[in-house]
Amino acid sequence: MIRRALLVSMSFALVACATQSPPPSPVAATAPAAPVSVPLAAPLLAPVPQPPERPVAPASVTDPMLPQAQRIDAFVDYTARTYGVPAQDIRAGLAQAQFLQRTVDIISRPAEAVRPWSAYRPIFINDARIAGGVAFYADNRADLDRIAANTGVPAEYIVAIIGVETNYGRNTGNYRVLDALYSLAFGYPKRAPFFAGELAQLFALGQDEHIDVASLTGSYAGAMGLGQFMPSSYRLWGKDGDGDGKRDLIGDKDDVFASIANYFVVHGWQRGGPVVARAARDAGAGDFLPDNIDPVYPLVDLAQRGYHPQAGEPVPADAAQGATLITLDGDAGKEFWLGYRNFYVITRYNHSPMYAMAVQQLSQAIRAGTPGP
């Protein structure tokens, strides 16, 4: 992960995946009211520990004021020094790359940033997507359940990620990854450090896994396979799920399942922990718009602000666990949700709260439609 006709391009606008490529989307899709200042009832909690940030390319590669030929020379030098890829191999690969303006146009308007939850939700929470998830789970249940037992990431979440990212493999993307990353690295200054870093990682991936990088296809943002992994995610968190000694996130489902689960684990997934709770808002409570979606607010603090789990909704077993408030514009007006640690982990696949909520609700629908063992 993101993603083509409009719906498909919207799906790739998510680029999850493990893509981390779109800029974080706002929690609310409409202009919010001014937040109300409420004294903290308790100190903020520590953020969820995260792995180190993925490398980004230096300014010598990404500064749009520099001539492109100079930036390409700097890119070759950066990639060769950082990953040990022979410079001649990098130049040979770049010589095959084509600039695609369409990739720049699409990524400039991600679906999460332009559509409210009421319009975004039906794209992924519908009868066809749910039925597809139930069937996909049934076809791959033994492997999914094995990986879920080993990692603590429930199988329905792995399936839901694949459902949101690629509609269970139906839409993995038809852009050459090399072209997409080259275009965004050298034609999209806003995110050039990230995408040039990913282009460098693509050459490193080709060397590590003995892959012809020019043969890879994926989303407009360079994400690949069922789980839409970016090159850095592939290299850092891809797993060999079936013990055959290879990590194939393009054609090996076991490797894809294990890698999605591992992505959750390394970003802080809590085995057995809750994900979200529908929140009630007290009469007279002011709007509360957290600066980000880190689950750092103790529940007692959120209650003091006027937001608390509705009756029957899950709460963390550990009182020290926190949450954040998610406000979405639904069919019947504003919806309030408490996002716990595991909700935050889903947003590491794609930073949009709407994306994470789509994964959450699709996963629960798939679980509800799946017969027991």
Secondary structure, 3 states (H helix, E strand, C coil): CCCCCHHHHHHHCCCCCCCCCCCCCCCCCCCCCCCCCCCCCCCCCCCCCCCCCCCCCCHHHHCCCCCHHHHHHHHHHHHHHHHCCCHHHHHHHHHHCCCCHHHHHHHCCCHHHHCCHHHHHHHHCCHHHHHHHHHHHHHCHHHHHHHHHHHCCCHHHHHHHHHHHHCCCCCCCCEEHHHHHHHHHHHCHHHHHHHHHHHHHHHHHHHHHCCCHHHCEECCCCCECCCCECHHHHHHHCCCCCCCCCCCCCCCHHHHHHHHHHHHHHCCCCCCCCCEEEEEECCCCCCCCCCCCCCCEEHHHHHHHCEEECCCCCCCCCCCCEEEEEEEEECCEEEEEEECHHHHHHHHHCCCHHHHHHHHHHHHHHHHCCCCC
